[in-house]
Amino acid sequence: MKLNEYIVVSKLFNPQECDEIVNKTNQYKWRQHKWNASNTKGKSIEEIDDILVCNIDPLFESHISPKLLGAFGKYSILLGPKNNPIQLINQWDTIRINKYTAGVGMRNHIDHGIDREHPVLTIIALLNDEFTGGNTFILNEEVLLKKGDCVIFPSNFMYPHEIKPVVNGTRYSLTTWAY
């Protein structure tokens, strides 16, 4: 298979569910996104950028989790061994919501880093469409997402990805990493 065949886009939420997630998270306290990186001596350092993030409360997360489990299951069936279904993941990180305002994007990066656990899959779900810019790129190719769509792809070094800066409006997305 070609690398881009492991990048799968599907519908995760309906528009009302997306609105509910955005409205709910706007009641929470947002914080600045921090990168964990390594300096030249191999020590972990934190870098802060302009992306705002928040986690959702456990009760609300339990409402969303069955949808994530279904999406990861479909991915496993689609790309796992034929006639021998396997469970690619056992768990995922706490769900995080990313908020990108005008001029803000996420630099090209990978999710399988030196300083963290080693996730198997990354999921990004787009929660709104009232913005311009903010396009998702994986392997330097644009992945078209509509409100409610998610993209699942391997978290390893072969799948660098980024969110281009938002030009107007605010972009909301849900993300987590599966192990």
C-alpha positions as CSV (number, residue, x, y, z in Angstrom):
1,M,0.0,0.0,0.0
2,K,1.0,3.6,-0.5
3,L,1.5,5.9,2.5
4,N,-1.6,8.0,1.6
5,E,-3.8,4.9,1.7
6,Y,-3.4,4.8,5.5
7,I,-5.0,8.3,5.7
8,V,-8.7,7.8,6.1
9,V,-11.4,10.5,6.2
10,S,-14.9,9.7,7.5
11,K,-17.9,11.3,9.1
12,L,-17.7,11.2,12.9
13,F,-20.2,13.8,14.1
14,N,-23.4,15.4,12.8
15,P,-23.6,19.2,12.7
16,Q,-25.6,19.4,15.9
17,E,-23.1,17.2,17.8
18,C,-20.3,19.5,16.5
19,D,-22.1,22.6,17.7
20,E,-22.7,20.9,21.1
21,I,-19.0,20.2,21.5
22,V,-18.0,23.7,20.6
23,N,-20.6,25.3,22.8
24,K,-19.7,23.1,25.7
25,T,-15.9,23.6,25.4
26,N,-16.4,27.4,25.2
27,Q,-17.6,27.2,28.8
28,Y,-14.3,25.7,29.9
29,K,-11.0,27.4,30.6
30,W,-8.7,27.5,27.6
31,R,-4.9,27.3,28.0
32,Q,-2.0,27.8,25.6
33,H,-0.7,24.8,23.7
34,K,2.7,23.5,24.7
35,W,5.1,21.5,22.6
36,N,7.4,19.0,24.2
37,A,10.6,19.1,22.3
38,S,14.2,18.1,22.8
39,N,17.1,20.6,22.8
40,T,20.5,19.9,21.4
41,K,21.5,18.1,24.6
42,G,18.6,15.7,24.5
43,K,16.8,17.4,27.4
44,S,13.1,17.9,27.2
45,I,12.0,21.5,26.8
46,E,8.6,23.2,26.5
47,E,7.7,25.5,23.7
48,I,4.5,27.6,23.8
49,D,2.5,28.7,20.8
50,D,-0.8,30.6,20.1
51,I,-3.1,27.6,19.8
52,L,-5.6,27.4,22.6
53,V,-6.5,24.0,24.0
54,C,-8.9,22.5,26.5
55,N,-9.9,19.1,27.7
56,I,-13.5,18.1,28.1
57,D,-15.0,16.9,31.3
58,P,-15.1,13.1,31.8
59,L,-18.9,12.9,31.7
60,F,-19.1,14.6,28.3
61,E,-16.1,12.6,27.1
62,S,-18.1,9.4,27.8
63,H,-20.8,10.7,25.5
64,I,-18.2,11.2,22.7
65,S,-16.1,8.1,23.2
66,P,-18.4,5.5,21.5
67,K,-18.1,7.5,18.3
68,L,-14.3,7.4,18.5
69,L,-14.3,3.7,19.3
70,G,-16.5,3.2,16.2
71,A,-14.1,5.3,14.0
72,F,-11.0,3.4,15.2
73,G,-12.8,0.1,14.7
74,K,-13.7,0.9,11.1
75,Y,-10.1,2.0,10.5
76,S,-8.9,-1.4,11.9
77,I,-11.3,-3.3,9.7
78,L,-10.5,-1.3,6.6
79,L,-6.7,-1.4,6.9
80,G,-6.1,-4.5,9.1
81,P,-5.4,-8.0,7.8
82,K,-8.2,-9.3,5.6
83,N,-10.4,-12.1,7.1
84,N,-8.6,-11.7,10.4
85,P,-10.0,-8.7,12.3
86,I,-7.6,-7.2,14.9
87,Q,-7.9,-4.5,17.5
88,L,-5.2,-1.9,16.6
89,I,-5.7,0.1,19.8
90,N,-6.6,-0.4,23.4
91,Q,-7.0,3.2,24.6
92,W,-6.6,6.8,23.7
93,D,-5.5,10.0,25.4
94,T,-7.9,12.4,27.0
95,I,-9.8,14.1,24.2
96,R,-8.5,17.6,23.5
97,I,-10.1,20.5,21.7
98,N,-7.9,22.9,19.7
99,K,-8.9,26.4,19.0
100,Y,-7.2,28.3,16.2
101,T,-7.9,32.1,15.8
102,A,-6.9,34.3,12.9
103,G,-3.1,34.0,12.1
104,V,-2.8,30.7,14.1
105,G,-1.9,27.3,12.7
106,M,0.1,24.2,13.9
107,R,3.5,23.7,12.5
108,N,4.5,20.6,10.6
109,H,5.2,17.8,13.1
110,I,4.8,14.1,14.0
111,D,2.9,12.7,17.0
112,H,5.3,9.8,17.8
113,G,8.0,11.7,19.7
114,I,10.9,11.0,21.9
115,D,9.4,12.5,25.0
116,R,6.0,10.8,25.0
117,E,4.4,7.4,24.9
118,H,4.2,6.0,21.4
119,P,0.7,6.5,19.9
120,V,-0.3,4.2,17.1
121,L,-3.0,6.4,15.5
122,T,-3.9,10.1,15.4
123,I,-7.5,11.4,14.9
124,I,-8.4,14.9,14.1
125,A,-12.1,15.9,13.8
126,L,-13.2,19.2,12.4
127,L,-16.0,20.8,14.5
128,N,-16.9,23.9,12.6
129,D,-16.7,25.5,9.2
130,E,-17.0,29.2,10.0
131,F,-13.5,30.1,9.1
132,T,-11.1,30.4,6.1
133,G,-7.6,29.0,6.0
134,G,-6.8,26.5,8.7
135,N,-6.4,23.7,6.1
136,T,-5.2,20.2,7.2
137,F,-2.1,18.8,5.5
138,I,-0.7,15.3,5.9
139,L,2.4,14.2,3.9
140,N,2.4,17.8,2.4
141,E,-1.0,17.1,0.8
142,E,-4.2,18.8,1.7
143,V,-6.8,16.6,3.4
144,L,-10.3,18.1,2.8
145,L,-12.4,18.0,5.9
146,K,-16.0,19.2,6.3
147,K,-17.7,20.0,9.6
148,G,-18.1,16.6,11.4
149,D,-15.4,14.8,9.4
150,C,-12.4,13.1,11.0
151,V,-9.1,12.0,9.6
152,I,-7.3,9.0,11.1
153,F,-3.7,8.2,10.3
154,P,-0.6,6.6,11.7
155,S,1.2,8.7,14.4
156,N,4.7,7.6,13.3
157,F,7.5,9.6,11.7
158,M,6.3,8.8,8.2
159,Y,3.2,11.0,8.7
160,P,4.1,14.6,9.3
161,H,1.1,16.9,9.4
162,E,0.2,20.5,10.0
163,I,-2.7,22.9,10.2
164,K,-2.2,26.0,8.0
165,P,-2.9,29.4,9.7
166,V,-6.5,30.5,9.9
167,V,-7.1,33.6,7.8
168,N,-10.5,34.6,9.2
169,G,-12.8,33.3,11.9
170,T,-12.0,30.5,14.5
171,R,-11.3,26.9,13.8
172,Y,-12.2,24.2,16.3
173,S,-11.0,20.6,16.1
174,L,-11.1,17.6,18.3
175,T,-8.0,15.4,18.6
176,T,-6.7,12.4,20.4
177,W,-4.0,9.8,20.0
178,A,-4.7,6.1,20.3
179,Y,-2.4,3.4,21.8
